[in-house]
Amino acid sequence: MTSPPQNSAQKLSDSGMTRAKAAAIWLCLVSVATVLNSLILFKYSRFIDLFIGLSLTQYIDAIFVGMQLEPPGAPWWWTALPALVLDMPFVIVLLVLAAKVSHRRHRATQVSFWLYAIDTLVITLSFAASIAIFHSPVRPLAWQSLTLIVHVVGLLILSRARRASVSAQIPA
């Protein structure tokens, strides 16, 4: 009635697989949130940060919103389409990395970790600028701090998958 004892290599492999799946799910969530952030911005003219979306694409979107390329009376997608075309490579890269990370590919796990670390650094610098330079009100600062906390959690998930992939040493 009891299951046979697992050896330590089996436990390590199962742990690494679980961490890889968690990291892959995280990357898929980031890609979905990135697209939703962009669509909400262009459709409803609101910056809504879904905490885990890439900040790099939000800056691309902000540039297109600031340029206001559409003529008066043009549909919302007139400006959204060029921005989404520039956002899609980031989303596609995230989805490809998610697929490779789920198969415990070492290099893909490292690239996804460092890509998200760079994005977290950008959010951290933006948060610091909001405090030090722009003296933003408390509500936007609270929202940015939650985004930063969620990004750190994502980095921890990706870091654990990265460490597990090092032990597995499966090349990309």
DADADA-V797780 format. One record per residue. N is the residue number from 1. SS is DSSP state (2 for helix, 1 for strand, 0 for the rest). PHI is phi in whole degrees, 0 to 359 (none if undefined). Layout:
N/SS/PHI ; N/SS/PHI
//
This chain:
1/0/none ; 2/0/265 ; 3/0/281 ; 4/0/293 ; 5/0/295 ; 6/0/270 ; 7/0/281 ; 8/2/294 ; 9/2/294 ; 10/2/295 ; 11/2/296 ; 12/2/296 ; 13/2/294 ; 14/2/296 ; 15/2/297 ; 16/2/296 ; 17/2/294 ; 18/2/296 ; 19/2/294 ; 20/2/294 ; 21/2/295 ; 22/2/298 ; 23/2/294 ; 24/2/295 ; 25/2/297 ; 26/2/300 ; 27/2/295 ; 28/2/295 ; 29/2/297 ; 30/2/297 ; 31/2/294 ; 32/2/295 ; 33/2/295 ; 34/2/297 ; 35/2/293 ; 36/2/297 ; 37/2/303 ; 38/2/293 ; 39/2/296 ; 40/2/297 ; 41/2/299 ; 42/2/282 ; 43/2/285 ; 44/2/247 ; 45/0/53 ; 46/0/227 ; 47/0/277 ; 48/0/239 ; 49/0/264 ; 50/0/273 ; 51/0/68 ; 52/0/255 ; 53/0/293 ; 54/0/289 ; 55/2/284 ; 56/2/300 ; 57/2/287 ; 58/2/293 ; 59/2/290 ; 60/2/299 ; 61/2/298 ; 62/2/297 ; 63/2/297 ; 64/2/291 ; 65/2/294 ; 66/2/293 ; 67/2/284 ; 68/0/43 ; 69/0/287 ; 70/0/287 ; 71/0/286 ; 72/0/305 ; 73/0/86 ; 74/0/286 ; 75/0/293 ; 76/0/300 ; 77/2/286 ; 78/2/300 ; 79/2/272 ; 80/2/292 ; 81/2/300 ; 82/2/297 ; 83/2/293 ; 84/2/294 ; 85/2/297 ; 86/2/283 ; 87/2/283 ; 88/2/300 ; 89/2/302 ; 90/2/295 ; 91/2/294 ; 92/2/296 ; 93/2/299 ; 94/2/298 ; 95/2/291 ; 96/2/295 ; 97/2/298 ; 98/2/299 ; 99/2/296 ; 100/2/289 ; 101/2/295 ; 102/2/295 ; 103/0/266 ; 104/0/60 ; 105/0/278 ; 106/2/297 ; 107/2/295 ; 108/2/296 ; 109/2/294 ; 110/2/295 ; 111/2/298 ; 112/2/295 ; 113/2/299 ; 114/2/290 ; 115/2/298 ; 116/2/288 ; 117/2/294 ; 118/2/296 ; 119/2/297 ; 120/2/295 ; 121/2/297 ; 122/2/299 ; 123/2/295 ; 124/2/297 ; 125/2/294 ; 126/2/295 ; 127/2/296 ; 128/2/297 ; 129/2/293 ; 130/2/297 ; 131/2/281 ; 132/2/280 ; 133/0/261 ; 134/0/269 ; 135/0/48 ; 136/0/296 ; 137/0/294 ; 138/2/296 ; 139/2/299 ; 140/2/297 ; 141/2/294 ; 142/2/295 ; 143/2/296 ; 144/2/295 ; 145/2/292 ; 146/2/296 ; 147/2/299 ; 148/2/296 ; 149/2/297 ; 150/2/295 ; 151/2/296 ; 152/2/296 ; 153/2/299 ; 154/2/299 ; 155/2/297 ; 156/2/296 ; 157/2/298 ; 158/2/292 ; 159/2/294 ; 160/2/296 ; 161/2/294 ; 162/2/296 ; 163/2/295 ; 164/2/292 ; 165/2/287 ; 166/2/296 ; 167/2/291 ; 168/2/279 ; 169/0/51 ; 170/0/260 ; 171/0/289 ; 172/0/289
//
